[in-house]
Amino acid sequence: MVEPEQLRPAGGPEPLLRAEGLTRHFRVGGMFSKATLHAVDGVDLTINEREIVALVGESGSGKSTIARLLARIHQPTGGEIYYRGRSLRKLRSRRDMLWYRGEVGMVFQDPFSAFNPVHRISHGIMRNLKLHRAELGPAERQSELERVSQSVGLSTRLLTRFPYEMSGGERQRIGFAQALALRPKLILADEPVSMLDVSIRAGVLNLMVDLRDREGVSLLYITHDLASARYVADRIVVMYAGQIVESGPTEAVLADPQHPYTRLLLSAVADPREADPAFAADTGEPPRVINPGEGCRFRRRCPFAIETCHSVTPLPRPIGSAEVACHVAGTPATHVAISAERASSD
Amino acid sequence: MSAALLEVDGLTIEYLTATADVRAVEQVSFSVQPGEFVGIVGESGCGKSTMLFGIAQLLSPPGEVTAGRVLFHGTDMVRLSAGELRHMRWRDYSVVMQSAMNALNPMKSIGAQFRDALQAHERISGERIRERSKEVLALVGIDPAHLSSYPHQLSGGMRQRAMIAMALLFTPQLVVMDEPTSALDVVAQRSLMLKIRELQERLGFAVIFVTHDMHVVSRYSDRVLVMYAGQVVEAARTDRIFEHPQHPYSRGLIEAFPTVSGPRRQLTGIPGSPPDLAEQLSGCRFRPRCPVAFDACAEVEPELVDVDGADVRCLLYGGAATVSEVRSDG
């Protein structure tokens, strides 16, 4: 086992999780097809201890693929993931994998298909306890079962029920309870509230903040909704077509979005009376990332695209406290154009 | 109100099961004017989808309309035979279901599904079918080339648009939509809602739109009905309900959302969950979750009362009826 200390890069402590140049391509089409879907392309991502990072983007932007890569459901086609300084490539034995899966839990989007319908609710939690915390005896397992269900606000009375008897919010809490049973350091939550009622949504969002504050868990919160990202996250990472287009501290990114795509996302949740006129015609069609060439992937939807955008892929560069991958953002000319437009739309 | 396109009058729907009769919708009355956009909001389990099915006459046993009428241009749809209803469906009113992935046939191309609907209602030439199919696809902003596409080849947003295109094949006067946007991301959601609103203004059909997302209706509907535990708890014009929500439940729904601007405030949501309708309920149904409940709420079942132009079911505004009165009818 490699000691994390040895891998710590100079300057700053090693983050809990660090991905470098993370890439995942899928071959699509028939047997002889040369088409490659670039689901995730060269993503650098860090998650620190006790931090909630919101990964934001629309359907098809590759956010779920990232969660699956981090959960080791998919293997990356390129790049490295380091967890506490250990490369995930080096985790090969069953023991190592069990260790990693115990450290990193996952909560899925659809609480209606994430549970085995023939088992009672307690089954999944108990199974996790048996697999990952074998040292517990039956009585301890039972008390741990009760502890995790209480910590997600689920009455223990419900544990003997079957999934079909539960509401969506209850099921999503079970999802978190299952993940929590592992005593994870990191929970990957893939759109955990998008299928829930609004009244319950707040509860699950608060639960995530609570888990960070009380249990010291870090979370990767995947969502397409900037408003809920703002509510829970310390840092926001915006993805488009498999690449990160903007990242930075939540308030900074939302108060002054630099990338045109972040602006589009923001205008979709804002009041229509303040909607961004630059994106009035956007239909929200997800990008096609099959064999993408050079150039900015957002250029076809971008009202500010210039010549360079068609030939050169923009790389992330710091603007203010954020990192932005855009040729146009931050240049004086567009900034004036953007603010003028904003002023006129108010 | 005589010109109303649809008039729902005292609609009560029950699920008659072996163990209990569940009254999922109780005494709901409202009307929809031609070209109006009515939003129906509430949590899951509040009876909003059941009511929608009751209106569209799509209930299947054990669900049954046990009281009330649904008048479409004065005709009570509840009493129509299956044959008469089949004649009206698609043509006079159509339904857009929540999950387009499940509502479209995965084995048939979009064009073939359009053809089925068209042929079910009139003798129509192949050429006319193609023409009309292309027209409706163009309406919703999909390239007509997708007529030969299968549902899995379309994105979620496009599938929902295709469903809406299908609902417009005969340009009905009423389109009933059950959470068409809930499976979409925010950008596609906004674009779909703008499309629905635009088509509605252009073609003049009325929309009944069911959602749990207050924010979706806040921007597009003319009027909002808030449902709780099978009853309407507040009904008012949209701007009115958002600026001055009267019922504590409406207020809770509006405040359950985080915002992208302004101060960050703690969200409480609405603690608890809707009551089990199979149980005998007394007093105000929202009482166990209500932040402003008082003693009388436990005993007196509130009725809908007019509060400055909004219908509100809450004792804060008067509106007391005795428990027995409401329970014994039906």
Interface residues (C-beta under 8 A of the other chain):
Chain A: E58 S59 G60 S167 G168 G169 M195 D197 V198 S199 I200 R201 A202 G203 L205 N206 H224 D225 L226 A227 S228 R230 Y231 L254 L264 L265 L266 A268 V269 A270 D271 P272 D282 T283 G284 E285 P286
Chain B: E43 S44 G45 G141 S155 G156 G157 M158 S182 L184 D185 V186 V187 A188 Q189 R190 S191 L192 H212 D213 M214 R219 G252 L253 A256 F257 P258 T259 V260 S261 R264 Q266 L267 T268 G269 I270 P271 S273
